[in-house]
Amino acid sequence: MLFGSKNKGGASWLVAFLGNPGDKYAKTRHNAGFMAGDALEKKLGIKINKLKFQALTGLGELAGEKVFFVRPQTFMNLSGDAIAPAAAFYKIPPERVIVVFDDIAIQPGKLRVKRSGSAGGHNGIKSIIQRLGTDAFPRVKIGVGAPPHPDYDMIDWVIGRIGDNDYKTISAAAERAVDAVEEIISAGIDSAMNKYNG
């Protein structure tokens, strides 16, 4: 995929919040990314609600930069089908495509910022890597915790409802994830990793 200079009057960054659409999935672990999208809407007073590129989208300003916000409506496994065309349209290179999503390998409430890397078993990230043709895009991972025992069905776990205690913890982490995104845009990925990978 070719990326030229940034689109005039468009956006210079793309931030994608991953999840599954529909009420059925609203308070599930896989929707931690959507929760961060909700937190961002409150923080910036914008709406991510225009249907475009198979996603709910919104344009806003964060850290003094024009940002295109994307909430794919493709279901998690096809997230790249929404994100790649949006990035191509705005001529945004992969290193300026920030993806916010859930991670079972991280304790509930913890964040991890990464510059690049493999999908680590996350089908949404796998789809984005395939469609962008690279794994070199920044991520903000929201910890949702692992299943209680090894035999637990992983799909049941990630699309399972979050219990009340964990929900508060993960909601707070989703709000911090927005701050981490802002830090990446304003001060760079290294600064964000130092600040949020504690």
PyMOL commands that place a pseudoatom at each C-alpha (Angstrom):
pseudoatom trace, name=CA, resn=MET, resi=1, chain=A, elem=C, hetatm=0, pos=[0.000, 0.000, 0.000]
pseudoatom trace, name=CA, resn=LEU, resi=2, chain=A, elem=C, hetatm=0, pos=[1.371, 3.375, -0.953]
pseudoatom trace, name=CA, resn=PHE, resi=3, chain=A, elem=C, hetatm=0, pos=[1.136, 6.384, 1.321]
pseudoatom trace, name=CA, resn=GLY, resi=4, chain=A, elem=C, hetatm=0, pos=[1.757, 9.874, -0.008]
pseudoatom trace, name=CA, resn=SER, resi=5, chain=A, elem=C, hetatm=0, pos=[1.911, 13.204, 1.807]
pseudoatom trace, name=CA, resn=LYS, resi=6, chain=A, elem=C, hetatm=0, pos=[-0.917, 13.848, 4.203]
pseudoatom trace, name=CA, resn=ASN, resi=7, chain=A, elem=C, hetatm=0, pos=[-4.322, 14.653, 2.829]
pseudoatom trace, name=CA, resn=LYS, resi=8, chain=A, elem=C, hetatm=0, pos=[-5.030, 18.414, 2.776]
pseudoatom trace, name=CA, resn=GLY, resi=9, chain=A, elem=C, hetatm=0, pos=[-7.783, 19.284, 5.228]
pseudoatom trace, name=CA, resn=GLY, resi=10, chain=A, elem=C, hetatm=0, pos=[-7.897, 15.656, 6.320]
pseudoatom trace, name=CA, resn=ALA, resi=11, chain=A, elem=C, hetatm=0, pos=[-6.192, 13.932, 9.206]
pseudoatom trace, name=CA, resn=SER, resi=12, chain=A, elem=C, hetatm=0, pos=[-2.562, 13.307, 10.069]
pseudoatom trace, name=CA, resn=TRP, resi=13, chain=A, elem=C, hetatm=0, pos=[-3.272, 10.446, 12.519]
pseudoatom trace, name=CA, resn=LEU, resi=14, chain=A, elem=C, hetatm=0, pos=[-5.771, 7.587, 12.679]
pseudoatom trace, name=CA, resn=VAL, resi=15, chain=A, elem=C, hetatm=0, pos=[-6.867, 6.104, 16.014]
pseudoatom trace, name=CA, resn=ALA, resi=16, chain=A, elem=C, hetatm=0, pos=[-8.825, 2.845, 15.903]
pseudoatom trace, name=CA, resn=PHE, resi=17, chain=A, elem=C, hetatm=0, pos=[-10.808, 1.435, 18.823]
pseudoatom trace, name=CA, resn=LEU, resi=18, chain=A, elem=C, hetatm=0, pos=[-11.454, -2.298, 18.421]
pseudoatom trace, name=CA, resn=GLY, resi=19, chain=A, elem=C, hetatm=0, pos=[-14.547, -4.226, 19.473]
pseudoatom trace, name=CA, resn=ASN, resi=20, chain=A, elem=C, hetatm=0, pos=[-17.665, -5.991, 18.247]
pseudoatom trace, name=CA, resn=PRO, resi=21, chain=A, elem=C, hetatm=0, pos=[-20.787, -3.993, 17.301]
pseudoatom trace, name=CA, resn=GLY, resi=22, chain=A, elem=C, hetatm=0, pos=[-24.186, -4.538, 18.912]
pseudoatom trace, name=CA, resn=ASP, resi=23, chain=A, elem=C, hetatm=0, pos=[-25.690, -4.553, 22.420]
pseudoatom trace, name=CA, resn=LYS, resi=24, chain=A, elem=C, hetatm=0, pos=[-24.888, -8.258, 22.823]
pseudoatom trace, name=CA, resn=TYR, resi=25, chain=A, elem=C, hetatm=0, pos=[-21.174, -7.418, 23.072]
pseudoatom trace, name=CA, resn=ALA, resi=26, chain=A, elem=C, hetatm=0, pos=[-21.437, -4.116, 24.963]
pseudoatom trace, name=CA, resn=LYS, resi=27, chain=A, elem=C, hetatm=0, pos=[-19.777, -5.033, 28.275]
pseudoatom trace, name=CA, resn=THR, resi=28, chain=A, elem=C, hetatm=0, pos=[-17.510, -7.829, 27.073]
pseudoatom trace, name=CA, resn=ARG, resi=29, chain=A, elem=C, hetatm=0, pos=[-13.719, -8.067, 27.388]
pseudoatom trace, name=CA, resn=HIS, resi=30, chain=A, elem=C, hetatm=0, pos=[-13.224, -7.859, 23.618]
pseudoatom trace, name=CA, resn=ASN, resi=31, chain=A, elem=C, hetatm=0, pos=[-14.905, -4.428, 23.693]
pseudoatom trace, name=CA, resn=ALA, resi=32, chain=A, elem=C, hetatm=0, pos=[-12.335, -2.721, 25.925]
pseudoatom trace, name=CA, resn=GLY, resi=33, chain=A, elem=C, hetatm=0, pos=[-11.241, -0.770, 22.823]
pseudoatom trace, name=CA, resn=PHE, resi=34, chain=A, elem=C, hetatm=0, pos=[-14.799, 0.498, 22.261]
pseudoatom trace, name=CA, resn=MET, resi=35, chain=A, elem=C, hetatm=0, pos=[-14.852, 1.544, 25.931]
pseudoatom trace, name=CA, resn=ALA, resi=36, chain=A, elem=C, hetatm=0, pos=[-11.789, 3.712, 25.251]
pseudoatom trace, name=CA, resn=GLY, resi=37, chain=A, elem=C, hetatm=0, pos=[-13.669, 5.192, 22.274]
pseudoatom trace, name=CA, resn=ASP, resi=38, chain=A, elem=C, hetatm=0, pos=[-16.532, 6.128, 24.621]
pseudoatom trace, name=CA, resn=ALA, resi=39, chain=A, elem=C, hetatm=0, pos=[-14.036, 7.726, 27.030]
pseudoatom trace, name=CA, resn=LEU, resi=40, chain=A, elem=C, hetatm=0, pos=[-12.505, 9.722, 24.170]
pseudoatom trace, name=CA, resn=GLU, resi=41, chain=A, elem=C, hetatm=0, pos=[-15.924, 10.998, 23.041]
pseudoatom trace, name=CA, resn=LYS, resi=42, chain=A, elem=C, hetatm=0, pos=[-16.553, 12.305, 26.578]
pseudoatom trace, name=CA, resn=LYS, resi=43, chain=A, elem=C, hetatm=0, pos=[-13.091, 13.835, 26.877]
pseudoatom trace, name=CA, resn=LEU, resi=44, chain=A, elem=C, hetatm=0, pos=[-13.179, 15.654, 23.514]
pseudoatom trace, name=CA, resn=GLY, resi=45, chain=A, elem=C, hetatm=0, pos=[-16.932, 16.243, 23.311]
pseudoatom trace, name=CA, resn=ILE, resi=46, chain=A, elem=C, hetatm=0, pos=[-17.045, 14.679, 19.840]
pseudoatom trace, name=CA, resn=LYS, resi=47, chain=A, elem=C, hetatm=0, pos=[-19.100, 11.880, 18.318]
pseudoatom trace, name=CA, resn=ILE, resi=48, chain=A, elem=C, hetatm=0, pos=[-17.667, 8.826, 16.589]
pseudoatom trace, name=CA, resn=ASN, resi=49, chain=A, elem=C, hetatm=0, pos=[-20.886, 8.086, 14.737]
pseudoatom trace, name=CA, resn=LYS, resi=50, chain=A, elem=C, hetatm=0, pos=[-20.563, 8.706, 10.971]
pseudoatom trace, name=CA, resn=LEU, resi=51, chain=A, elem=C, hetatm=0, pos=[-20.740, 5.448, 9.027]
pseudoatom trace, name=CA, resn=LYS, resi=52, chain=A, elem=C, hetatm=0, pos=[-17.785, 5.309, 6.610]
pseudoatom trace, name=CA, resn=PHE, resi=53, chain=A, elem=C, hetatm=0, pos=[-15.230, 2.635, 5.653]
pseudoatom trace, name=CA, resn=GLN, resi=54, chain=A, elem=C, hetatm=0, pos=[-17.400, -0.033, 7.397]
pseudoatom trace, name=CA, resn=ALA, resi=55, chain=A, elem=C, hetatm=0, pos=[-16.821, 1.842, 10.648]
pseudoatom trace, name=CA, resn=LEU, resi=56, chain=A, elem=C, hetatm=0, pos=[-18.309, 4.506, 12.881]
pseudoatom trace, name=CA, resn=THR, resi=57, chain=A, elem=C, hetatm=0, pos=[-15.972, 7.461, 12.445]
pseudoatom trace, name=CA, resn=GLY, resi=58, chain=A, elem=C, hetatm=0, pos=[-15.313, 10.970, 13.687]
pseudoatom trace, name=CA, resn=LEU, resi=59, chain=A, elem=C, hetatm=0, pos=[-12.809, 13.719, 13.009]
pseudoatom trace, name=CA, resn=GLY, resi=60, chain=A, elem=C, hetatm=0, pos=[-11.379, 15.674, 15.917]
pseudoatom trace, name=CA, resn=GLU, resi=61, chain=A, elem=C, hetatm=0, pos=[-8.310, 17.340, 17.339]
pseudoatom trace, name=CA, resn=LEU, resi=62, chain=A, elem=C, hetatm=0, pos=[-6.056, 15.672, 19.881]
pseudoatom trace, name=CA, resn=ALA, resi=63, chain=A, elem=C, hetatm=0, pos=[-2.708, 17.069, 21.070]
pseudoatom trace, name=CA, resn=GLY, resi=64, chain=A, elem=C, hetatm=0, pos=[-3.011, 19.793, 18.422]
pseudoatom trace, name=CA, resn=GLU, resi=65, chain=A, elem=C, hetatm=0, pos=[-3.267, 17.283, 15.554]
pseudoatom trace, name=CA, resn=LYS, resi=66, chain=A, elem=C, hetatm=0, pos=[-6.203, 16.416, 13.286]
pseudoatom trace, name=CA, resn=VAL, resi=67, chain=A, elem=C, hetatm=0, pos=[-7.161, 12.826, 14.076]
pseudoatom trace, name=CA, resn=PHE, resi=68, chain=A, elem=C, hetatm=0, pos=[-9.555, 10.459, 12.314]
pseudoatom trace, name=CA, resn=PHE, resi=69, chain=A, elem=C, hetatm=0, pos=[-11.198, 8.182, 14.904]
pseudoatom trace, name=CA, resn=VAL, resi=70, chain=A, elem=C, hetatm=0, pos=[-12.471, 4.781, 13.792]
pseudoatom trace, name=CA, resn=ARG, resi=71, chain=A, elem=C, hetatm=0, pos=[-14.641, 2.188, 15.505]
pseudoatom trace, name=CA, resn=PRO, resi=72, chain=A, elem=C, hetatm=0, pos=[-14.819, -0.753, 13.039]
pseudoatom trace, name=CA, resn=GLN, resi=73, chain=A, elem=C, hetatm=0, pos=[-18.280, -2.304, 12.618]
pseudoatom trace, name=CA, resn=THR, resi=74, chain=A, elem=C, hetatm=0, pos=[-16.909, -5.354, 10.768]
pseudoatom trace, name=CA, resn=PHE, resi=75, chain=A, elem=C, hetatm=0, pos=[-16.679, -7.541, 13.891]
pseudoatom trace, name=CA, resn=MET, resi=76, chain=A, elem=C, hetatm=0, pos=[-13.263, -8.011, 15.469]
pseudoatom trace, name=CA, resn=ASN, resi=77, chain=A, elem=C, hetatm=0, pos=[-11.775, -10.572, 13.053]
pseudoatom trace, name=CA, resn=LEU, resi=78, chain=A, elem=C, hetatm=0, pos=[-12.137, -8.197, 10.065]
pseudoatom trace, name=CA, resn=SER, resi=79, chain=A, elem=C, hetatm=0, pos=[-10.995, -4.957, 11.769]
pseudoatom trace, name=CA, resn=GLY, resi=80, chain=A, elem=C, hetatm=0, pos=[-8.387, -4.392, 9.044]
pseudoatom trace, name=CA, resn=ASP, resi=81, chain=A, elem=C, hetatm=0, pos=[-11.141, -4.156, 6.402]
pseudoatom trace, name=CA, resn=ALA, resi=82, chain=A, elem=C, hetatm=0, pos=[-12.230, -0.877, 8.021]
pseudoatom trace, name=CA, resn=ILE, resi=83, chain=A, elem=C, hetatm=0, pos=[-8.861, 0.513, 9.103]
pseudoatom trace, name=CA, resn=ALA, resi=84, chain=A, elem=C, hetatm=0, pos=[-6.747, -0.029, 5.955]
pseudoatom trace, name=CA, resn=PRO, resi=85, chain=A, elem=C, hetatm=0, pos=[-9.118, 1.809, 3.543]
pseudoatom trace, name=CA, resn=ALA, resi=86, chain=A, elem=C, hetatm=0, pos=[-9.473, 4.718, 6.008]
pseudoatom trace, name=CA, resn=ALA, resi=87, chain=A, elem=C, hetatm=0, pos=[-5.681, 5.009, 6.382]
pseudoatom trace, name=CA, resn=ALA, resi=88, chain=A, elem=C, hetatm=0, pos=[-5.254, 4.853, 2.600]
pseudoatom trace, name=CA, resn=PHE, resi=89, chain=A, elem=C, hetatm=0, pos=[-7.924, 7.526, 2.030]
pseudoatom trace, name=CA, resn=TYR, resi=90, chain=A, elem=C, hetatm=0, pos=[-6.268, 9.981, 4.422]
pseudoatom trace, name=CA, resn=LYS, resi=91, chain=A, elem=C, hetatm=0, pos=[-2.751, 8.903, 3.297]
pseudoatom trace, name=CA, resn=ILE, resi=92, chain=A, elem=C, hetatm=0, pos=[-1.812, 8.079, 6.894]
pseudoatom trace, name=CA, resn=PRO, resi=93, chain=A, elem=C, hetatm=0, pos=[1.296, 5.870, 7.194]
pseudoatom trace, name=CA, resn=PRO, resi=94, chain=A, elem=C, hetatm=0, pos=[1.154, 2.817, 9.523]
pseudoatom trace, name=CA, resn=GLU, resi=95, chain=A, elem=C, hetatm=0, pos=[3.381, 4.454, 12.169]
pseudoatom trace, name=CA, resn=ARG, resi=96, chain=A, elem=C, hetatm=0, pos=[0.583, 7.018, 12.655]
pseudoatom trace, name=CA, resn=VAL, resi=97, chain=A, elem=C, hetatm=0, pos=[-2.190, 4.412, 12.934]
pseudoatom trace, name=CA, resn=ILE, resi=98, chain=A, elem=C, hetatm=0, pos=[-2.758, 3.838, 16.674]
pseudoatom trace, name=CA, resn=VAL, resi=99, chain=A, elem=C, hetatm=0, pos=[-4.845, 0.801, 17.626]
pseudoatom trace, name=CA, resn=VAL, resi=100, chain=A, elem=C, hetatm=0, pos=[-6.524, 0.484, 21.051]
pseudoatom trace, name=CA, resn=PHE, resi=101, chain=A, elem=C, hetatm=0, pos=[-7.659, -3.017, 22.056]
pseudoatom trace, name=CA, resn=ASP, resi=102, chain=A, elem=C, hetatm=0, pos=[-8.036, -5.652, 24.781]
pseudoatom trace, name=CA, resn=ASP, resi=103, chain=A, elem=C, hetatm=0, pos=[-5.249, -8.006, 25.874]
pseudoatom trace, name=CA, resn=ILE, resi=104, chain=A, elem=C, hetatm=0, pos=[-5.841, -11.143, 27.986]
pseudoatom trace, name=CA, resn=ALA, resi=105, chain=A, elem=C, hetatm=0, pos=[-2.101, -11.457, 28.776]
pseudoatom trace, name=CA, resn=ILE, resi=106, chain=A, elem=C, hetatm=0, pos=[-2.257, -8.247, 30.841]
pseudoatom trace, name=CA, resn=GLN, resi=107, chain=A, elem=C, hetatm=0, pos=[-3.944, -7.913, 34.252]
pseudoatom trace, name=CA, resn=PRO, resi=108, chain=A, elem=C, hetatm=0, pos=[-7.254, -6.019, 34.310]
pseudoatom trace, name=CA, resn=GLY, resi=109, chain=A, elem=C, hetatm=0, pos=[-6.631, -2.297, 34.588]
pseudoatom trace, name=CA, resn=LYS, resi=110, chain=A, elem=C, hetatm=0, pos=[-3.034, -2.333, 33.335]
pseudoatom trace, name=CA, resn=LEU, resi=111, chain=A, elem=C, hetatm=0, pos=[-1.974, -0.753, 30.033]
pseudoatom trace, name=CA, resn=ARG, resi=112, chain=A, elem=C, hetatm=0, pos=[0.821, -1.615, 27.642]
pseudoatom trace, name=CA, resn=VAL, resi=113, chain=A, elem=C, hetatm=0, pos=[1.990, 0.641, 24.819]
pseudoatom trace, name=CA, resn=LYS, resi=114, chain=A, elem=C, hetatm=0, pos=[3.893, -1.012, 21.957]
pseudoatom trace, name=CA, resn=ARG, resi=115, chain=A, elem=C, hetatm=0, pos=[5.552, 0.352, 18.823]
pseudoatom trace, name=CA, resn=SER, resi=116, chain=A, elem=C, hetatm=0, pos=[4.942, -2.784, 16.699]
pseudoatom trace, name=CA, resn=GLY, resi=117, chain=A, elem=C, hetatm=0, pos=[4.924, -6.573, 16.929]
pseudoatom trace, name=CA, resn=SER, resi=118, chain=A, elem=C, hetatm=0, pos=[3.026, -9.746, 16.095]
pseudoatom trace, name=CA, resn=ALA, resi=119, chain=A, elem=C, hetatm=0, pos=[-0.705, -10.246, 16.603]
pseudoatom trace, name=CA, resn=GLY, resi=120, chain=A, elem=C, hetatm=0, pos=[-0.060, -12.354, 19.725]
pseudoatom trace, name=CA, resn=GLY, resi=121, chain=A, elem=C, hetatm=0, pos=[-3.168, -14.413, 18.990]
pseudoatom trace, name=CA, resn=HIS, resi=122, chain=A, elem=C, hetatm=0, pos=[-5.451, -11.343, 18.708]
pseudoatom trace, name=CA, resn=ASN, resi=123, chain=A, elem=C, hetatm=0, pos=[-7.560, -11.747, 15.550]
pseudoatom trace, name=CA, resn=GLY, resi=124, chain=A, elem=C, hetatm=0, pos=[-8.313, -8.027, 15.235]
pseudoatom trace, name=CA, resn=ILE, resi=125, chain=A, elem=C, hetatm=0, pos=[-4.595, -7.211, 15.165]
pseudoatom trace, name=CA, resn=LYS, resi=126, chain=A, elem=C, hetatm=0, pos=[-3.949, -10.119, 12.786]
pseudoatom trace, name=CA, resn=SER, resi=127, chain=A, elem=C, hetatm=0, pos=[-6.490, -8.639, 10.352]
pseudoatom trace, name=CA, resn=ILE, resi=128, chain=A, elem=C, hetatm=0, pos=[-4.924, -5.155, 10.585]
pseudoatom trace, name=CA, resn=ILE, resi=129, chain=A, elem=C, hetatm=0, pos=[-1.402, -6.540, 9.979]
pseudoatom trace, name=CA, resn=GLN, resi=130, chain=A, elem=C, hetatm=0, pos=[-2.681, -8.425, 6.912]
pseudoatom trace, name=CA, resn=ARG, resi=131, chain=A, elem=C, hetatm=0, pos=[-4.494, -5.419, 5.453]
pseudoatom trace, name=CA, resn=LEU, resi=132, chain=A, elem=C, hetatm=0, pos=[-1.805, -2.792, 6.206]
pseudoatom trace, name=CA, resn=GLY, resi=133, chain=A, elem=C, hetatm=0, pos=[0.930, -5.186, 5.056]
pseudoatom trace, name=CA, resn=THR, resi=134, chain=A, elem=C, hetatm=0, pos=[3.046, -4.418, 8.128]
pseudoatom trace, name=CA, resn=ASP, resi=135, chain=A, elem=C, hetatm=0, pos=[3.068, -4.921, 11.904]
pseudoatom trace, name=CA, resn=ALA, resi=136, chain=A, elem=C, hetatm=0, pos=[4.790, -1.550, 12.430]
pseudoatom trace, name=CA, resn=PHE, resi=137, chain=A, elem=C, hetatm=0, pos=[1.894, 0.426, 13.910]
pseudoatom trace, name=CA, resn=PRO, resi=138, chain=A, elem=C, hetatm=0, pos=[1.582, 1.618, 17.535]
pseudoatom trace, name=CA, resn=ARG, resi=139, chain=A, elem=C, hetatm=0, pos=[-0.816, -0.105, 19.916]
pseudoatom trace, name=CA, resn=VAL, resi=140, chain=A, elem=C, hetatm=0, pos=[-2.329, 0.678, 23.288]
pseudoatom trace, name=CA, resn=LYS, resi=141, chain=A, elem=C, hetatm=0, pos=[-3.361, -2.578, 24.963]
pseudoatom trace, name=CA, resn=ILE, resi=142, chain=A, elem=C, hetatm=0, pos=[-5.923, -2.601, 27.758]
pseudoatom trace, name=CA, resn=GLY, resi=143, chain=A, elem=C, hetatm=0, pos=[-5.509, -5.512, 30.167]
pseudoatom trace, name=CA, resn=VAL, resi=144, chain=A, elem=C, hetatm=0, pos=[-8.644, -7.638, 30.624]
pseudoatom trace, name=CA, resn=GLY, resi=145, chain=A, elem=C, hetatm=0, pos=[-6.997, -10.644, 32.314]
pseudoatom trace, name=CA, resn=ALA, resi=146, chain=A, elem=C, hetatm=0, pos=[-6.771, -14.323, 31.409]
pseudoatom trace, name=CA, resn=PRO, resi=147, chain=A, elem=C, hetatm=0, pos=[-9.428, -17.009, 31.972]
pseudoatom trace, name=CA, resn=PRO, resi=148, chain=A, elem=C, hetatm=0, pos=[-9.518, -18.509, 35.496]
pseudoatom trace, name=CA, resn=HIS, resi=149, chain=A, elem=C, hetatm=0, pos=[-8.281, -21.938, 34.318]
pseudoatom trace, name=CA, resn=PRO, resi=150, chain=A, elem=C, hetatm=0, pos=[-6.476, -23.273, 31.198]
pseudoatom trace, name=CA, resn=ASP, resi=151, chain=A, elem=C, hetatm=0, pos=[-9.448, -25.323, 29.931]
pseudoatom trace, name=CA, resn=TYR, resi=152, chain=A, elem=C, hetatm=0, pos=[-11.688, -22.267, 29.742]
pseudoatom trace, name=CA, resn=ASP, resi=153, chain=A, elem=C, hetatm=0, pos=[-12.901, -21.600, 26.177]
pseudoatom trace, name=CA, resn=MET, resi=154, chain=A, elem=C, hetatm=0, pos=[-11.032, -18.505, 24.949]
pseudoatom trace, name=CA, resn=ILE, resi=155, chain=A, elem=C, hetatm=0, pos=[-13.871, -17.204, 22.748]
pseudoatom trace, name=CA, resn=ASP, resi=156, chain=A, elem=C, hetatm=0, pos=[-16.340, -17.530, 25.640]
pseudoatom trace, name=CA, resn=TRP, resi=157, chain=A, elem=C, hetatm=0, pos=[-13.876, -15.588, 27.796]
pseudoatom trace, name=CA, resn=VAL, resi=158, chain=A, elem=C, hetatm=0, pos=[-13.264, -12.640, 25.446]
pseudoatom trace, name=CA, resn=ILE, resi=159, chain=A, elem=C, hetatm=0, pos=[-16.925, -12.232, 24.482]
pseudoatom trace, name=CA, resn=GLY, resi=160, chain=A, elem=C, hetatm=0, pos=[-18.030, -12.891, 28.061]
pseudoatom trace, name=CA, resn=ARG, resi=161, chain=A, elem=C, hetatm=0, pos=[-19.486, -10.086, 30.169]
pseudoatom trace, name=CA, resn=ILE, resi=162, chain=A, elem=C, hetatm=0, pos=[-17.061, -8.379, 32.516]
pseudoatom trace, name=CA, resn=GLY, resi=163, chain=A, elem=C, hetatm=0, pos=[-17.949, -8.683, 36.224]
pseudoatom trace, name=CA, resn=ASP, resi=164, chain=A, elem=C, hetatm=0, pos=[-18.747, -5.460, 38.129]
pseudoatom trace, name=CA, resn=ASN, resi=165, chain=A, elem=C, hetatm=0, pos=[-15.383, -5.144, 39.917]
pseudoatom trace, name=CA, resn=ASP, resi=166, chain=A, elem=C, hetatm=0, pos=[-13.332, -5.775, 36.796]
pseudoatom trace, name=CA, resn=TYR, resi=167, chain=A, elem=C, hetatm=0, pos=[-15.637, -3.504, 34.796]
pseudoatom trace, name=CA, resn=LYS, resi=168, chain=A, elem=C, hetatm=0, pos=[-14.747, -0.507, 36.993]
pseudoatom trace, name=CA, resn=THR, resi=169, chain=A, elem=C, hetatm=0, pos=[-11.044, -1.339, 36.732]
pseudoatom trace, name=CA, resn=ILE, resi=170, chain=A, elem=C, hetatm=0, pos=[-11.136, -1.843, 32.955]
pseudoatom trace, name=CA, resn=SER, resi=171, chain=A, elem=C, hetatm=0, pos=[-13.244, 1.333, 32.450]
pseudoatom trace, name=CA, resn=ALA, resi=172, chain=A, elem=C, hetatm=0, pos=[-10.619, 3.352, 34.338]
pseudoatom trace, name=CA, resn=ALA, resi=173, chain=A, elem=C, hetatm=0, pos=[-7.893, 1.768, 32.178]
pseudoatom trace, name=CA, resn=ALA, resi=174, chain=A, elem=C, hetatm=0, pos=[-9.886, 2.636, 29.027]
pseudoatom trace, name=CA, resn=GLU, resi=175, chain=A, elem=C, hetatm=0, pos=[-9.852, 6.291, 30.133]
pseudoatom trace, name=CA, resn=ARG, resi=176, chain=A, elem=C, hetatm=0, pos=[-6.079, 6.118, 30.706]
pseudoatom trace, name=CA, resn=ALA, resi=177, chain=A, elem=C, hetatm=0, pos=[-5.698, 4.528, 27.264]
pseudoatom trace, name=CA, resn=VAL, resi=178, chain=A, elem=C, hetatm=0, pos=[-7.001, 7.800, 25.775]
pseudoatom trace, name=CA, resn=ASP, resi=179, chain=A, elem=C, hetatm=0, pos=[-4.274, 9.672, 27.689]
pseudoatom trace, name=CA, resn=ALA, resi=180, chain=A, elem=C, hetatm=0, pos=[-1.712, 7.195, 26.324]
pseudoatom trace, name=CA, resn=VAL, resi=181, chain=A, elem=C, hetatm=0, pos=[-2.925, 7.845, 22.758]
pseudoatom trace, name=CA, resn=GLU, resi=182, chain=A, elem=C, hetatm=0, pos=[-2.597, 11.583, 23.367]
pseudoatom trace, name=CA, resn=GLU, resi=183, chain=A, elem=C, hetatm=0, pos=[0.939, 11.038, 24.711]
pseudoatom trace, name=CA, resn=ILE, resi=184, chain=A, elem=C, hetatm=0, pos=[1.941, 9.076, 21.580]
pseudoatom trace, name=CA, resn=ILE, resi=185, chain=A, elem=C, hetatm=0, pos=[0.702, 11.911, 19.358]
pseudoatom trace, name=CA, resn=SER, resi=186, chain=A, elem=C, hetatm=0, pos=[2.158, 14.768, 21.408]
pseudoatom trace, name=CA, resn=ALA, resi=187, chain=A, elem=C, hetatm=0, pos=[5.443, 13.331, 22.739]
pseudoatom trace, name=CA, resn=GLY, resi=188, chain=A, elem=C, hetatm=0, pos=[6.129, 10.134, 20.781]
pseudoatom trace, name=CA, resn=ILE, resi=189, chain=A, elem=C, hetatm=0, pos=[5.897, 6.403, 21.377]
pseudoatom trace, name=CA, resn=ASP, resi=190, chain=A, elem=C, hetatm=0, pos=[8.974, 6.190, 23.651]
pseudoatom trace, name=CA, resn=SER, resi=191, chain=A, elem=C, hetatm=0, pos=[7.536, 8.755, 26.031]
pseudoatom trace, name=CA, resn=ALA, resi=192, chain=A, elem=C, hetatm=0, pos=[4.196, 6.913, 26.092]
pseudoatom trace, name=CA, resn=MET, resi=193, chain=A, elem=C, hetatm=0, pos=[5.905, 3.564, 26.767]
pseudoatom trace, name=CA, resn=ASN, resi=194, chain=A, elem=C, hetatm=0, pos=[7.912, 5.073, 29.638]
pseudoatom trace, name=CA, resn=LYS, resi=195, chain=A, elem=C, hetatm=0, pos=[4.828, 6.654, 31.145]
pseudoatom trace, name=CA, resn=TYR, resi=196, chain=A, elem=C, hetatm=0, pos=[2.234, 3.900, 30.758]
pseudoatom trace, name=CA, resn=ASN, resi=197, chain=A, elem=C, hetatm=0, pos=[4.103, 0.569, 30.791]
pseudoatom trace, name=CA, resn=GLY, resi=198, chain=A, elem=C, hetatm=0, pos=[4.645, 0.659, 34.538]
for i in range(1, 198): cmd.bond("trace and resi %d" % i, "trace and resi %d" % (i + 1))
show_as sticks, trace
zoom trace
